[in-house]
Amino acid sequence: MTLRTATASDLAPIMDLERTSFPTDAWSEAMMSAELASPHGRYVVDESGGRLLGYGGVRAVQGAGDADIQTIAIAEAARGHGRGRALLTELLRTAHERGAREVFLEVRADNPVATALYASEGFTEIARRPRYYQPDDVDAVVMQLDLAGWAANAAGGDATPADTSTPQPAGTIDGKGWC
Ligand SMILES: CC(C)(COP(=O)(O)OP(=O)(O)OC[C@H]1O[C@@H](n2cnc3c(N)ncnc32)[C@H](O)[C@@H]1OP(=O)(O)O)[C@@H](O)C(=O)NCCC(=O)NCCS
């Protein structure tokens, strides 16, 4: 498994995977292109044997204090082997390096696999957005991660203690967050 920062030349294979992974609410090519080009985010691809098997993105504005997992997807045939967790971990590292203290995401309420992945990294549900995903009419579960606590765990428990401040309300989240 090779993880590297995505470039504009990854757009076509990313869009192929985007459309198969999110058949009813895939991003447009223009939106994905803008995401890849944004200096306020980082997209990472997972390659093996020259094939793109996964991608994910984080929005982490330098100095903002919070970040959003924008999307993550692994090709169906490659799921269940730790690639999703590796991608998520890399995105969380990026957010930490850019100074984020909290990370937010939205996940479909009918996506127990992704929800289990996020919960296992320490994300907790802080809100629901009813009928957020259209046209499927599915609620969004808003999850939040204390990134300082996550980083302390990743470092073996000897880093900065977890931030116990009040989580930011879901209503302040911007960006697509269409995980
Ligand atoms: C969600 C997704 C990225 C996970 O990637 P993955 O490579 O399959 O996941 P991993 O192998 O790294 O597993 C990580 C965790 O996910 C959960 N998980 C993975 N497969 C699962 C399954 N079949 N059933 C339940 N939980 C599962 C587990 O918590 C697992 O941890 P564990 O192995 O310690 O039990 C992948 O399933 C995917 O691309 N799904 C379609 C797109 C999508 O839903 N993206 C998320 C949008 S928010």
The ligand as a Tripos MOL2 file, in Angstrom:
@<TRIPOS>MOLECULE
LIG
   48    50     1     0     0
SMALL
NO_CHARGES

@<TRIPOS>ATOM
      1 C1        -15.7750    2.9740    4.8190 C.3       1 LIG1
      2 C2        -14.5690    2.4190    4.0810 C.3       1 LIG1
      3 C3        -13.6870    3.5750    3.6140 C.3       1 LIG1
      4 C4        -13.7460    1.5460    5.0490 C.3       1 LIG1
      5 O1        -12.5720    1.1140    4.3800 O.3       1 LIG1
      6 P1        -11.9510   -0.3650    4.6040 P.3       1 LIG1
      7 O2        -10.6230   -0.3920    3.9680 O.co2     1 LIG1
      8 O3        -12.9400   -1.3650    4.1690 O.co2     1 LIG1
      9 O4        -11.8500   -0.3790    6.1920 O.3       1 LIG1
     10 P2        -10.7140   -1.0830    7.0750 P.3       1 LIG1
     11 O5        -10.3930   -2.4330    6.5020 O.co2     1 LIG1
     12 O6         -9.5990   -0.1390    7.2760 O.co2     1 LIG1
     13 O7        -11.5080   -1.3190    8.4510 O.3       1 LIG1
     14 C5        -11.5570   -0.2760    9.4030 C.3       1 LIG1
     15 C6        -12.7460   -0.4850   10.3240 C.3       1 LIG1
     16 O8        -13.9520   -0.3000    9.5870 O.3       1 LIG1
     17 C7        -14.9540   -1.1580   10.1410 C.3       1 LIG1
     18 N1        -15.3130   -2.1550    9.1440 N.ar      1 LIG1
     19 C8        -14.6400   -2.4810    8.0140 C.ar      1 LIG1
     20 N2        -15.3380   -3.4010    7.3170 N.ar      1 LIG1
     21 C9        -16.4500   -3.6670    8.0330 C.ar      1 LIG1
     22 C10       -17.5670   -4.5110    7.8390 C.ar      1 LIG1
     23 N3        -17.6780   -5.2970    6.7530 N.pl3     1 LIG1
     24 N4        -18.5560   -4.5050    8.7590 N.ar      1 LIG1
     25 C11       -18.4660   -3.7190    9.8510 C.ar      1 LIG1
     26 N5        -17.4260   -2.8710   10.0930 N.ar      1 LIG1
     27 C12       -16.4320   -2.8640    9.1990 C.ar      1 LIG1
     28 C13       -14.3140   -1.8440   11.3370 C.3       1 LIG1
     29 O9        -14.5020   -1.0020   12.4610 O.3       1 LIG1
     30 C14       -12.8580   -1.8630   10.9210 C.3       1 LIG1
     31 O10       -11.9990   -1.9830   12.0060 O.3       1 LIG1
     32 P3        -11.4330   -3.4530   12.4150 P.3       1 LIG1
     33 O11       -10.8210   -4.0410   11.1990 O.co2     1 LIG1
     34 O12       -10.4610   -3.1500   13.5020 O.co2     1 LIG1
     35 O13       -12.6400   -4.2330   12.8540 O.co2     1 LIG1
     36 C15       -14.9940    1.5310    2.8820 C.3       1 LIG1
     37 O14       -15.8960    0.5560    3.3480 O.3       1 LIG1
     38 C16       -15.6640    2.2990    1.7400 C.2       1 LIG1
     39 O15       -14.9790    2.8240    0.8700 O.2       1 LIG1
     40 N6        -17.0130    2.3300    1.7390 N.am      1 LIG1
     41 C17       -17.7500    3.0010    0.6420 C.3       1 LIG1
     42 C18       -17.5920    4.5040    0.6700 C.3       1 LIG1
     43 C19       -17.9800    5.0590    2.0200 C.2       1 LIG1
     44 O16       -18.9790    4.6770    2.6100 O.2       1 LIG1
     45 N7        -17.1340    5.9820    2.5150 N.am      1 LIG1
     46 C20       -17.3560    6.6220    3.7930 C.3       1 LIG1
     47 C21       -18.2040    7.8200    3.6320 C.3       1 LIG1
     48 S1        -18.4220    8.6690    5.1960 S.3       1 LIG1
@<TRIPOS>BOND
     1     1     2 1
     2     2     3 1
     3     2     4 1
     4     2    36 1
     5     4     5 1
     6     5     6 1
     7     6     7 2
     8     6     8 1
     9     6     9 1
    10     9    10 1
    11    10    11 2
    12    10    12 1
    13    10    13 1
    14    13    14 1
    15    14    15 1
    16    15    16 1
    17    15    30 1
    18    16    17 1
    19    17    18 1
    20    17    28 1
    21    18    19 ar
    22    18    27 ar
    23    19    20 ar
    24    20    21 ar
    25    21    22 ar
    26    21    27 ar
    27    22    23 1
    28    22    24 ar
    29    24    25 ar
    30    25    26 ar
    31    26    27 ar
    32    28    29 1
    33    28    30 1
    34    30    31 1
    35    31    32 1
    36    32    33 2
    37    32    34 1
    38    32    35 1
    39    36    37 1
    40    36    38 1
    41    38    39 2
    42    38    40 1
    43    40    41 1
    44    41    42 1
    45    42    43 1
    46    43    44 2
    47    43    45 1
    48    45    46 1
    49    46    47 1
    50    47    48 1
@<TRIPOS>SUBSTRUCTURE
     1 LIG1         1 GROUP 0 **** ****
